[in-house]
């Protein structure tokens, strides 16, 4: 079970490395923050859907249990990352609102 969790963490880290860096985005000038955010949310949703499909396949008896556990762990890590980013964005917004004009 620890090996599958480690594999999920490694896979999530690899997915994060696939995201464009700020320098490449800045140079290209084609992608703004909203596009980057939309892409990240879509990828997170895709990971969640993959986990659900794997769980349903396991319930039907057509999926390997280790793959299902790995997919669920990956979805859990992704959800934690999305929640952390959401909390930080809300915290930054609240700080901006408190600033005097």
N, C-alpha and C positions, 0 to 999 in steps of 0.2 A: 504494500500500500504506500509506503514511503517512496518507493521507486517511481510509482505512477504519479505521485504528487510532485516529485522532483522533475519528472518529465514534463508535467503540465507547466511548472514554473519556467523551465527552459524554453518550452514552446512559446509561452507568453512573452518572454524576453526576446525571443527571435522575432516575434510579430512586432514588438515595439521598435526593434532595430530597423524594420522595413519602412517605418514612417519617415517621411522626408525631414531632413534637418532644417532648422531655421535659416541657415545660410543658403541652402539650395532653394528654399522657398522664396527667400528674399531676392536672390539673384534672378530667378525665373520670373517673378512678378506676376505670375498667372494665378497663384493660389493664395487666397487670403485666409484669415483666421477662421472665418465661418465655414469655409470649404474644408479646412483641416479638421475642424470640430465635427462637421457632418460626416466626414470619412471615418473618423475614429468611432463615432457612435454607430455607424453602419457596420463596421467591423466587429464591434462589441456585440451588437445584436446578432450578427451572423454566427459568432461563437456560441451564443446562447441557444440559437436555433439548432446548431449542430449538436449541442449537448442534449437537447430535447429529442431530436431524431434518434440519437444513439440510445437514449433511455427507452424510447418506444420500441426500437429494434431489439433491445435486450429483453424487454417484457414479452416480445413475440418469440424470443429464443433464437434470433438470427444475428446477434452481435456478440463479440467477445467481451467478457466482463471487464477485463483489464482496459480495453479501449473505452468502454463506457465510463469507468472510474476516472480515466485520464481526461476524457472530454468534460466530465462534470467538474473536476478539479480546475481545469482550464477556465471553464465558465465562471467558477467561483472567484478565481483570481482576477479575471477581467471585471466582474461585477464590483469587487473590492476597489479596483483601480478607478473605475468610473465613479463610484461613490466618493472616493477620496478627492477626485478632481472636482466633482460637483460641490463638495463641502468647501473646498478651497475657493472656488469661484464665488460662492455665496458669501464667504468670509471677506473676500476682496471687495465685493459689491457693498457689503455693510460698512467696510472701512471707508470706501469712497463716499457713501451717503453721509457719514459722520463728519467729513471734512467741511470746514467753513468755506464759504464762497468769497 
